[in-house]
């Protein structure tokens, strides 16, 4: 009962293939970040909201009307 060496899957070949697949996945994900076209000048121009958000008291009647209308419109 001899096993053919060509069809034998060893731990080393499995780990080598898994590492290659992980590397390709990592590089393709990082490539999307590099090609996104976002520059530092665009991100610094946007104003970030202050945290925590300031509290605003809601009018319960207006909120109920908005919710009712949004439900009827499907969103």
C-alpha positions in Angstrom: 0.0 0.0 0.0 2.0 2.9 -1.3 0.7 6.4 -1.4 1.6 8.6 -4.3 3.6 11.6 -3.2 2.0 13.9 -5.8 -1.5 13.5 -4.3 -0.4 13.7 -0.6 -1.4 16.9 1.2 1.1 17.6 3.9 0.8 20.1 6.7 3.5 22.2 5.1 1.8 22.5 1.7 -1.5 23.3 3.4 0.0 26.1 5.5 1.9 27.5 2.6 -1.3 27.7 0.5 -3.2 29.2 3.4 -0.5 31.9 4.0 -0.5 32.7 0.3 -4.3 33.1 0.2 -4.2 35.3 3.4 -1.4 37.5 1.8 -3.4 38.0 -1.4 -6.5 38.9 0.6 -4.5 41.4 2.7 -2.9 43.0 -0.3 -6.1 43.3 -2.2 -7.8 45.0 0.8 -4.9 47.4 1.3 -4.9 48.2 -2.4 -8.5 49.5 -2.1 -7.4 51.9 0.6 -4.5 53.2 -1.5 -6.6 53.7 -4.6 -9.6 55.4 -2.9 -8.5 58.9 -3.9 -8.9 60.4 -0.5 -6.2 62.9 0.3 -5.3 64.5 3.6 -6.6 68.0 2.5 -10.1 66.6 1.9 -10.3 64.9 5.3 -9.0 67.9 7.3 -11.5 70.2 5.6 -14.5 68.3 7.0 -15.6 69.4 10.4 -16.0 66.6 12.9 -19.1 66.7 15.2 -18.4 67.4 18.8 -18.8 64.5 21.2 -21.0 63.9 23.1 -23.7 65.3 20.9 -25.6 68.2 22.5 -28.9 67.3 23.9 -32.0 68.7 22.2 -35.5 68.3 23.7 -37.9 66.8 21.1 -41.5 67.7 20.6 -43.3 64.4 21.0 -46.1 65.4 18.6 -43.8 66.4 15.8 -41.8 63.2 16.3 -44.9 61.1 16.2 -46.0 62.8 12.9 -42.6 62.3 11.3 -42.6 58.6 12.3 -46.1 58.1 11.0 -45.3 59.7 7.6 -42.0 57.9 7.3 -43.7 54.6 8.0 -46.3 55.2 5.3 -43.6 56.2 2.8 -41.7 53.1 3.5 -38.7 54.5 5.2 
